Amino acid sequence: MSLSRFSLAGKTAIVTGSGRGLGRAIAKGMAEAGAAVVTCSRTASEAQAAADEIRAAGGKAKGLRVDTSDREDCFRLVADTLAEFGRLDIMVCNASIDSPGPAERIDQATLEKILAINVGGYLYCCQAAYEPMAKQGGGAIVMTSSNGSLVAFPGIAAYCASKGAVDQLVRTLAAEWAPRGIRVNAFNPGYMEHAMTGTEGYDQDPEIMDQVRRMTPMQRRGRVEEIVGPAIFLASDAASFVTGVVLPVDGGWTAI
């Protein structure tokens, strides 16, 4: 098989939550693989900075402020992408939040906010991508899930529930949309070297870091760049017969 099947040249990708962290790394990686990339974040300056970085390296990019919990915003995101680049081949649903705390203390507002972004936002972006992808004969949707959908993580019950929903959304959309040529997959990161909204400060907690090392056979956190390869693979023609998959990228955490 030619390595050209891993290329994203000629494709256009949207990466939500790409102002920083995993999303920004994925956006940069997809641009390096040849895609035109739309970066987006709830913070306009972060989205623009990510796009500027891609353009400075010779890539094509546009930065947009988007609130993925707003369905109309997601459809506007896709419309703006089509207006700028003329097509949409890849939708990376990555924007997520967390709010750690004991399960018995999760209030309604916190739960609704997490579900609105982590589940609703993913579904809305997929809905917005469906029509243009179906019209052009197919496309690839890649979702950022978590190994918290596969194993228990005390203290982040709402987040784990939201990621369990993401895994089932992947499988269901994959089954529904396969006849239209739309593939839907996810990767499930373990503990990564990045700060997701709501988890800032974890890296400075020695007890948490010790637990991460003990639970991960590779005995370390993942690096953000180690997510890029799996994301590009799932988005590329190299994975043309892969759909409905949730792929652990966790240093072996869920293998034991």
Secondary structure, DSSP 8 states (H G I E B T S, - for coil): --GGGG--TT-EEEETTTTSHHHHHHHHHHHHTT-EEEEEESSHHHHHHHHHHHHHTT--EEEEE--TTSHHHHHHHHHHHHHHHS---EEEE---B-----GGG--HHHHHHHHIIIIIHHHHHHHHHHHHHHHTT-EEEEEE--GGGTS--TT-HHHHHHHHHHHHHHHHHHHHHGGGTEEEEEEEE-SBSS--BT-TTGGG-HHHHHHHHHH-TT-S-B-THHHHHHHHHHHSGGGTT--S-EEEESTTGGG-
